[in-house]
């Protein structure tokens, strides 16, 4: 009896859920009931200085949920980092405010994280599956694995909108890099760094969520042209920060010059990235030689 009790303790995992919020009152009202049914040890909502004060709304209507409110808008990655700092769980489930999870996701995540090398697990959004990394036209990118598998599959990155992370590894990597604020590519960046250390990323088709994509960055509040420019800037920052292989680095520089020369509009993207150069150099300094190379990770 004592042995069976010891075994059950050895498989115990604590789970926290973090939801970064901004102008998300209606989405939180809709999705928090499903989040609470998941049965995590704690649920934390981080209000990123929303004008409507999402934190106060959650306090009034969902007293079981822990909340904090930033004095000023930090951006997605920095807000998530603050939320993770307040968690107590071993596994942190990160959900956008526009995500409604199935109540049984922890059952599947417990099995996924039994492997001590698993860094993170992407949850299964409708019609979307795992991804694989590619190096195309001088840039690291990703593309979907097709057809969508019906079994647990390695993936290139853990979705920052619906994914689970091992907190100890997250802390070792330093969390999301704030260079990508206000958002996009921070989840791919941390996933890339994790895999270069030899840790695994999975996609689990049974851990399902309903994600109303782009509702957190909808056109109602965000200029869509600005959003596309931020996405392109952050893609460029990702490549400038993470490519260490000398041959791939040279190919990237030539591709960058060619893209800027042939598409003058890309000069704006380059200038936006150059404004982040001091942060970029500091981020590169923190990268250590990893057991997994760029070529090994990208299958080149």
Secondary structure in CASP SS format (residue, H / E / C, confidence):
PFRMAT SS
TARGET T0000
AUTHOR 0000-0000-0000
METHOD secondary structure of the structure
MODEL  1
X C 1.00
X H 1.00
X H 1.00
X H 1.00
X H 1.00
X H 1.00
X H 1.00
X H 1.00
X H 1.00
X H 1.00
X C 1.00
X C 1.00
X C 1.00
X C 1.00
X E 1.00
X E 1.00
X E 1.00
X E 1.00
X E 1.00
X E 1.00
X E 1.00
X C 1.00
X C 1.00
X C 1.00
X H 1.00
X H 1.00
X H 1.00
X H 1.00
X H 1.00
X H 1.00
X H 1.00
X H 1.00
X H 1.00
X H 1.00
X H 1.00
X H 1.00
X H 1.00
X C 1.00
X C 1.00
X C 1.00
X C 1.00
X E 1.00
X E 1.00
X E 1.00
X E 1.00
X E 1.00
X E 1.00
X C 1.00
X C 1.00
X C 1.00
X C 1.00
X C 1.00
X C 1.00
X H 1.00
X H 1.00
X H 1.00
X H 1.00
X H 1.00
X H 1.00
X H 1.00
X H 1.00
X C 1.00
X C 1.00
X C 1.00
X C 1.00
X E 1.00
X E 1.00
X E 1.00
X E 1.00
X C 1.00
X C 1.00
X C 1.00
X C 1.00
X C 1.00
X C 1.00
X H 1.00
X H 1.00
X H 1.00
X H 1.00
X H 1.00
X H 1.00
X H 1.00
X H 1.00
X H 1.00
X H 1.00
X C 1.00
X C 1.00
X C 1.00
X C 1.00
X C 1.00
X E 1.00
X E 1.00
X E 1.00
X E 1.00
X E 1.00
X C 1.00
X C 1.00
X C 1.00
X E 1.00
X E 1.00
X E 1.00
X C 1.00
X C 1.00
X C 1.00
X H 1.00
X H 1.00
X H 1.00
X H 1.00
X H 1.00
X H 1.00
X H 1.00
X H 1.00
X C 1.00
X C 1.00
X C 1.00
X C 1.00
X C 1.00
X E 1.00
X E 1.00
X E 1.00
X E 1.00
X E 1.00
X E 1.00
X E 1.00
X E 1.00
X C 1.00
X C 1.00
X C 1.00
X C 1.00
X C 1.00
X E 1.00
X E 1.00
X E 1.00
X E 1.00
X E 1.00
X E 1.00
X C 1.00
X C 1.00
X E 1.00
X E 1.00
X E 1.00
X E 1.00
X E 1.00
X E 1.00
X C 1.00
X C 1.00
X C 1.00
X C 1.00
X C 1.00
X C 1.00
X C 1.00
X C 1.00
X E 1.00
X E 1.00
X C 1.00
X C 1.00
X C 1.00
X C 1.00
X C 1.00
X C 1.00
X C 1.00
X E 1.00
X E 1.00
X E 1.00
X E 1.00
X E 1.00
X H 1.00
X H 1.00
X H 1.00
X H 1.00
X H 1.00
X H 1.00
X H 1.00
X C 1.00
X C 1.00
X C 1.00
X C 1.00
X H 1.00
X H 1.00
X H 1.00
X C 1.00
X C 1.00
X C 1.00
X C 1.00
X C 1.00
X H 1.00
X H 1.00
X H 1.00
X H 1.00
X H 1.00
X H 1.00
X H 1.00
X H 1.00
X H 1.00
X H 1.00
X H 1.00
X C 1.00
X C 1.00
X C 1.00
X E 1.00
X E 1.00
X E 1.00
X E 1.00
X E 1.00
X E 1.00
X E 1.00
X E 1.00
X E 1.00
X E 1.00
X E 1.00
X E 1.00
X C 1.00
X C 1.00
X C 1.00
X C 1.00
X C 1.00
X C 1.00
X C 1.00
X C 1.00
X C 1.00
X C 1.00
X C 1.00
X C 1.00
X H 1.00
X H 1.00
X H 1.00
X H 1.00
X H 1.00
X H 1.00
X H 1.00
X H 1.00
X H 1.00
X H 1.00
X H 1.00
X H 1.00
X H 1.00
X H 1.00
X H 1.00
X H 1.00
X H 1.00
X H 1.00
X H 1.00
X C 1.00
X C 1.00
X C 1.00
X H 1.00
X H 1.00
X H 1.00
X H 1.00
X H 1.00
X H 1.00
X H 1.00
X H 1.00
X H 1.00
X H 1.00
X H 1.00
X H 1.00
X H 1.00
X H 1.00
X H 1.00
X H 1.00
X H 1.00
X C 1.00
X C 1.00
X C 1.00
X H 1.00
X H 1.00
X H 1.00
X H 1.00
X H 1.00
X H 1.00
X H 1.00
X H 1.00
X H 1.00
X C 1.00
X C 1.00
X H 1.00
X H 1.00
X H 1.00
X H 1.00
X H 1.00
X H 1.00
X H 1.00
X H 1.00
X H 1.00
X C 1.00
X C 1.00
X C 1.00
X C 1.00
X C 1.00
X C 1.00
X C 1.00
X C 1.00
X H 1.00
X H 1.00
X H 1.00
X H 1.00
X H 1.00
X C 1.00
X C 1.00
END
